[in-house]
Amino acid sequence: MQTFTDFKRNAKDYVERIEATKSPLVLTVNGKAEVVVHEAQAFQQMIDELQRLEKELQKLKLEALRS
């Protein structure tokens, strides 16, 4: 976690690190987590995987109801 203020001061460095690691960064305000910054492609992959898993779960639920 990093402070939002530090992120603003060093945004370029943080963005480069996020792009390189594909890991999200949690930003804090007054010591509390407020914002997550994530590399766009990695975020989209996470969303795609979540949607795939939701479809699979729905399919399994329907199969269980038919049994």
C-alpha positions as CSV (number, residue, x, y, z in Angstrom):
1,M,0.0,0.0,0.0
2,Q,1.1,3.5,-0.8
3,T,-0.3,6.9,0.1
4,F,-2.3,8.7,-2.5
5,T,-0.1,11.7,-2.0
6,D,3.0,9.8,-2.7
7,F,1.4,8.2,-5.8
8,K,0.6,11.7,-7.1
9,R,4.1,12.9,-6.5
10,N,5.7,9.8,-8.2
11,A,2.9,8.7,-10.5
12,K,5.2,7.9,-13.5
13,D,7.4,5.6,-11.3
14,Y,4.3,3.8,-9.9
15,V,2.7,3.4,-13.2
16,E,5.9,1.9,-14.7
17,R,6.0,-0.6,-11.7
18,I,2.4,-1.5,-12.1
19,E,2.9,-2.1,-15.8
20,A,6.0,-4.2,-15.2
21,T,4.5,-6.4,-12.4
22,K,0.9,-6.5,-13.6
23,S,0.0,-6.2,-9.9
24,P,-2.5,-3.8,-8.5
25,L,-1.5,-1.0,-6.1
26,V,-3.7,0.0,-3.2
27,L,-3.6,3.7,-2.4
28,T,-4.4,5.0,1.1
29,V,-6.0,8.2,2.3
30,N,-5.6,9.0,5.9
31,G,-4.3,5.5,6.5
32,K,-7.3,3.8,5.0
33,A,-7.4,1.9,1.7
34,E,-9.3,4.1,-0.8
35,V,-8.3,3.3,-4.4
36,V,-6.8,0.4,-6.3
37,V,-4.7,1.2,-9.4
38,H,-4.4,-1.7,-11.8
39,E,-2.8,-2.2,-15.2
40,A,-5.6,-2.2,-17.8
41,Q,-4.8,-5.4,-19.6
42,A,-4.3,-7.4,-16.4
43,F,-7.5,-5.9,-15.1
44,Q,-9.4,-7.0,-18.2
45,Q,-8.0,-10.5,-17.9
46,M,-9.2,-10.6,-14.4
47,I,-12.7,-9.5,-15.4
48,D,-12.8,-12.0,-18.3
49,E,-11.8,-14.8,-15.9
50,L,-14.4,-13.8,-13.4
51,Q,-17.1,-13.8,-16.1
52,R,-16.0,-17.2,-17.3
53,L,-16.2,-18.6,-13.8
54,E,-19.6,-17.1,-13.3
55,K,-20.9,-18.8,-16.4
56,E,-19.3,-22.1,-15.3
57,L,-20.9,-21.8,-11.9
58,Q,-24.3,-21.0,-13.5
59,K,-24.0,-24.1,-15.7
60,L,-23.1,-26.3,-12.7
61,K,-26.1,-24.9,-10.8
62,L,-28.4,-25.7,-13.7
63,E,-27.0,-29.3,-13.9
64,A,-27.5,-29.8,-10.2
65,L,-31.1,-28.7,-10.4
66,R,-31.7,-31.2,-13.2
67,S,-30.3,-34.1,-11.2
